[in-house]
Each structure stands twice: as structure tokens, then as C-alpha cells.
Amino acid sequence: MKIFDVVKFDGLVGRDWIVYKFPSEGLVWGTPLIVQEGQIAIFVKGGEVYDLMYPGTYTLESANLPILSKFVNIPFGGRSPFTAEIYFVNTTTKLDIYWGTSDPISLIDPKYFVKLRIRAFGQMGLKLLDPGLFFRELIGGMNKGEIIKYDKVKEFYRGLVVLKTKSVIAETIINEQISALEISAKLEDISEKSKGKLEAEFERFGLRVANFFVESINFPEEDFEKINAILANKAEFEIMGDGRYVTKRSFDVYQSAAENENGVAGAFVAGGMGFGMGMNMGANLNNPAFNPAYQGAYQGQPAAYQGQPAPYQGQPAQGAGTFNCPSCGALLQIGTKFCNECGQRLQPVQKICPNCNASLPAGSKFCSECGTTL
């Protein structure tokens, strides 16, 4: 059994250590003990914690180890050997403990309605609050001269830190309806809430959360591209205005329908257009003025238009084959379906009965007022 002249630990491994086991269990009453600042010496026998020694210089004797001396058979007089283990515990605050979410948080962005895979990263600080409780709860059998570093403690708590932080981030985004693009403004609030949830958990093991910071919340570039596409459309909408943007989208849909080999219905399905627009398009296809299949209904029917100044009711002709747009007044060719100045959809006029001048739906074969053949 090696007898040490002085029992101490200089802590030369830096601030990363948290527990160091002194390399000898053979101690002698009367041996000097030096506990450095930022340390506590814990005396353990048979796996049980007995005495704690705070910073200072001591002599190992029954006066300084009152609890342990009751369980050690001390021969009368002299430097009597006894068996015990000494653990030095680091009580300084460790501020640079980094953490991060290994698995992303999958959420639907409440503003842009796209699925995002969110990750968070940050830094925390821990300080030993109750060395005895910490030792009993976390420290098992250690080899002589072994050092436990904060990295090992961080591994033990990683799941707890990530779980609580994920919960706070998800609650903030969902409950407060904050987009992931705007979450940076809430980092301080998220940090405080996360710290509050973690404090009680760490205190159960004799540790205090000195600080906790969520430094960044981000998501993959491919998820960001989804939002970029939405922002581009939104900017176009705001620049063009409500009416013109809707008109432009209508043109896009009709063009897609013409180019799609599956026909009009296939274009709408492929484009993911809404049911309402599909219904409007169906109505237009059944309208003789918009569907070439009905053009024959107007051929050979000059009587139906006798006495009418223009093919569009209420719009006087400005010249042969022209009329004015009812929205902006632009001069347009007969047969134009949309105004090339303002995008206004142009509605065809009703038929006029040549006998009683009644207004009738386009395509009528008989007057519903007098029964005249059209």
C-alpha cells in the first residue's frame, strides 16, 4: 500500500474535468489534505458518501472527518492507516457546453404551409450545486486516477436538453403562428423558456443550469427553396395587383390546357388548380363565344344582329370590326376574348329578336317572347 505524504489534486487537466478519483485507497491519519479553490473533496467508504471537505488545508484526523472516523477502527496513537476513497469534484461553472439537435423537428410552417425540417444549436453552462447528490446519482465505480470530463456528462444529458428545447420551439411556432423564417426574433424568449424547463431536471442530479442559449434555428436549403418559390409568387401578386394577377394566372392555365396532351382536365390536375377555377373554365367552354365548336351557331344568322350597332351590347363600334373594352375603353378587334390592355374577360352579347327586340341568350333558336324563328 502506497502511503502519500500529501493528498491533493492540482487540476492540471483544465476546466473540462468534473470528477477525479485520487489514486490510493490507503490513507493515514495525520496526512495533510489540500483542497484547491473550485474543488470539493468527497470521502467515500463502501460506496457511501461520508464527509465533504471544502477549499482549504486539513489534516486527516477524526476532528476533520467526524462521520468517517466512526466507521474506521483507529488504533490508539501514531499514524494509523485506514481505508477510504477520495474524490475531488470540480465546483467551478462550466459555461462552454455546446449542444445541438441530432434529429430535425418536422413542422408545417404556419405562414407558408410547407413542411420544414428544423434544427437548433446552442450553448449552456452548468455548475455543481450539490456534490453529494451529484455523486450519489451519477458517479458509479471509477478506477484509481480516473478523470470524468464534462463531455461524458453532456452525453448523459443530451437527450434531455434536445427534448425540452424541441418542445419549446414547436410550441412557439405552432401556438404563436410564427414562421420559421421569423423565428430568429424569438431566440431570447425560446432560450429563457428552455432554461426554465431544464432547471428542475438538472437540480434533481445536483446541478444548476447557469445559462442556456439557443444560438441558431435553421433548416435545409431545399426546404428554404420551397418558401422562396412562394415569396416570388407573392411579390408578383403585390406588384401586378389583384385583378391582373388573377388574369395572368388564368392565361397560364389556359395555355397549360392547350399544351397538355391529356387535355384540359389533365392540365388542371397536373397544375393542381382549385376546383373553383375548373368550374369557371367549364362554363367558358360551354359558352359559344369562347368555344370554337359553337361558332357555326353564329354563321348564317345575320338577322339576329340587324339593328345592333356592335356585337357587344352597349359598346358602339369605332370602326369596321372593332369595339371598345368595357373596362378600360381600349379599342379591340371583334372576337377578342380578353382585353390586351387590362386583361378584362369580354362577355358576348345576347341575341336580339328581330320581331319583338327581346334580349335572348346566345345560341337561342326561337324567341322566348314571340316564338319567332332565329
N, C-alpha and C positions, 0 to 999 in steps of 0.2 A: 504494500500500500504506500503510494507516494504521499509524503506529507508536504504541504505547501506552506511557505513562510508567510505569504500574504494571499488573501483571496480577493481578487478584483477582476474587472473586465474593462479594458481601455476603449472598447467600441471602435476599433480601428477599421471596421468594415464599412464605416459611414452611417448615414441615417436610414439606410434601407432595411436594417435588421429590426426585429421586434422582440425576439426571444433568443437568449443564448444560454446553453447549459454548461455550467462550469465543469471542467474535465475530470474532477475527482469527487468520489463519494466519501473518501476517507478524510475526515476533518478532525481537528484537535482543538479542544477547549483552550482558549488563550491565544489562538491565531488571530492576527489583525484582519479586519474586513473593511474594504474601501468601496463605497457605493458612489459612483460618479453622478454629477448633475444630469438630470434627464433619465435616470435609471431607478429601478427598484429591485432589490434582491429578495427572492422568494425561497423560503426553506421548505422542502418537501421531504416527507418520510413515509414510505409505504404507499405512495401515490396520493397522499393527503397534504394539503397546504396547512402549514403551522404558523410560521412567523414571517412578517414582511419588514424589510429594513429599507428606510428611505435614504436619500443622499447624505453622506457623512462618513466618518471613520469610527469603526467599532472594534471591540474585542469580543471574540466568540466566547461567551460565558452565559451562565444561567440568568444573569441580570438583564442581558440584552435579548435572550431567547427564552422568555419565561414559559411559553407554551411547549416548545420543543423539549426543553430540559425536563419536563415532567414525564416524557416518554423515552428518555435516554438514561441508561444506567451509568451514572458518573462515579467512578472510583474516587475515593477521598484523596484530594491533593494532586499536584502535578499536572502536566499537560496531557490529559486523558483523551484518547481518540474516541470518536463517535461516528456513526453512520448517518448521513443525510445528503440530500441533493440540493444544490443551489442553482437557481435560475435567475439570470439577470434579464429584466424586462425593460424595453425602451418606452419611456413615457413622453418623449417629445412628439410634437404634432407632425404628421407626415402629410404634406399638402399636395404633392405632385403624384397622386394616384390617378392614372388615366383609365377610362372605361369607354366602352362602345358596344353597340348592338350588333351581335354577330348575325342575327336573322332580321330581315326587314319587317316593318309593320305595314301590312297591306290595308289600305284605306281608300274609300271613294272620296275624292276631293269635293267638298260641299259646294264649291263655286263653279268648277268646270266639269264636274261629273265624270271624271276619268279615274281609273284605278291607278294608285301610286304605291310604290314600294319605298317606304320612308325608313331612313337610318338616322341614328343620333349618336353623337360623340361628345365627350366632356371630361371634366377633371373633378376630383373630390379630395378632401382632406380628412384624415382620421386621427384621433387622439385616444390613448388608453385612459379610460375613465375609472375602471375597477380592475386592477391587475389580478386580484384573487379570482374574481368571477370569470375574467377572460381566460385565465389559466385552467380553471376547472372545466369550462365549457368547450374550449377549443384545443388545448395543448395536450396531446397524448404522450406516449413514451418517446423520448428523444435520446439519441446517442450522446455519449460524452463529447463535449466540444462542438456539438452541432449548433448551427445557427438557422433560425427560421426568419425568412425575409418577408417583406410586405407583399411581394409577388404571390406568395402562397396564400396569404390572407385574401388578396384580391381575387384569386381563383375561387376561393370558398364563397365569396360574396357576390361574384359576378352575376349569377342568376337572379339574385335578389334585386340588385341595382337595376338590371335591364328590365325586369318585370315591372317594377314600380315606375320606372321612367316611361316605358311604353304606355302604361296605363294613363299617366298624366297627359302625354302627348295626344293620345287618341281622344281622351275626354275633352281636351282643349279644342281640337279640330272639329269634333262632332257637335259638342254642346254649344260652342260659341260660333260655329259655322265660319271658321277661319280657313282660308285656302292655304295649302302647303307653301305656296309662293309668298305668302304674307306672314308665315309663322315666325320668321326671324324677329319680328317686333315683339313677340311674346316669350322670347327665350328667358328673360329675367323672371317672369311670372312662373314659367314652367320649372325653372330651377328651384324657386322657393317652394313650390308645391311638392316637387320630388324630394327635396331635402326633408320637408315635414313628414312625408310618408316613410322615409328611411330611418329617421332618428330613433323612433321607438323600436324598430327591428334591430338596430345596431346596439342599442342600450341593453338589450337582452343578453348580449355577449360581452358586456363590459367596455364597449367602445362608444365614442362620441363622434358624430359627424361634424367636423369643424367647419366645412364648407362643401357646397355641391354646385357645380356649374354644368349646364347644358350649353356647350360651345357652338355646336352646329347641328342643324337638322337638314338633311338633303335626300335626294332620290336620284335614280339613274338618269342618264342623258336621254335614253329612249323614251322614258316617261315624260320628260320635260318637252320633248318634241310634240307629244300629243297636245299639250297645253299651248304650245307655240302655234299650232295649226288653228286652234280655236281663237287665239288672240288675233291672228291675221284676219280671220273672217269677221271678227268683232270690229276691228279697225276699219275694214271695208264698209261694214254696215253703217258705222258712225260718220264716215266721210260722205257716202252716197246719200244717206237719208233713208227713211223707212220705205217710201214708195219706190224709189229707184232700185234699192237693194232687192226688194221682192220681185220687181220686174226683171232684173238681171238674173236672179235665180230661176225665174220662170223660163227665160230664154235658154239657160243652161240645161234645164230639164228637157225641154222640147228638142234641143239639139242632141242630147243623150238618147232620147227616144228614137230619133231618126237614124242614129248611127248604130244603135244596139241591134244585133242580129236576132235577138229574142223578141223584138218588137217593143211597143210602148210599155206594156206591163212589165217586161223583163227589165227595161231601163229603170223603172221606178223601184223595182225590187233591188236591183244592183246598187242603185244610188241611195237606198234607204230613205226615200222621201216619205213624208207623212201621208196619212190616209186622206186628209182634207184636200191636199193638192191633187191627189189622184182622182178624187171625185170631181174637182173642178175641171180637170183635163178631160175626163169622160164626158162631161156636159158639153165642152167645147167641140169634141169630136162628133157629137150628135147634132151640132149646130151647122146648118147648111152653109153659113158664111165662112166657117173655118174648115170644113171637111170637103175636099175635092170631090168626094163621091156624090155629093149633093148638088154639084154645080149644074147638072142637067136640069134641075128643077127650075133654074132661072132662065134657061135657054128657050127662046121662042115664046117668052111671056112679056112682050113689050106693053101690053095693055095694062098690066098690073102697076106699071110705073108712069103711066100717062098723067101728065099734070103735076108730076113731082119734080121740084127743082133740082134735087140731088138724091143719090142713092142712100144718103144718111139723113134721117129725118131732122129737120131743124137746122141743117147746115147748108146754106146757099152755095152753089157751085161758083168757084172762082175762075173757071176755065174748063175747057173740054177735058173730061176725065179726071178732075181734081176736086178736092173738098178741104175744109178746114178741120183741124183737130179740135174736138170739143173741150179739151183740157187746156192746151196752150195756144191754140189758134194757128199752128203751123200748117202750111199748105202741103197736102199729101195727095198721092195718086189713089184713084178708086181701086179698091181691092186690098189696100194696106190693112194689115191686121193689128199692128202696133205702131204708135207714133214714133218716128225715129228721132224726135227731139226730147220728148218727156217720157216715153215708154208706156203711155196710156193705152190700155187694150180698147180697141174700137168695136163697138157693138153694131151689128147690121140693123137696118130699119125694118119695120114691119111692112107687110103688103098693104096696099090701099085698094079697096074695092072700087072699080071704075063706075059702078052703078050708084052706090049709096055713100061712097067715100069713107066707109068704115075701116078702121085700122085692124089688120088681121095678122096673125103670126106668120113669119116667113115660111114658105112651103105649103101654105093653105091652098087647096084645090077648089073650094067653094066658099062663098061669103057666108059667115055665120049669122048675118043680119038679114040679107035679102035673098040668099040662095044662088046668086049669080055665079056662073062658072068662071073660074080664074084661069 
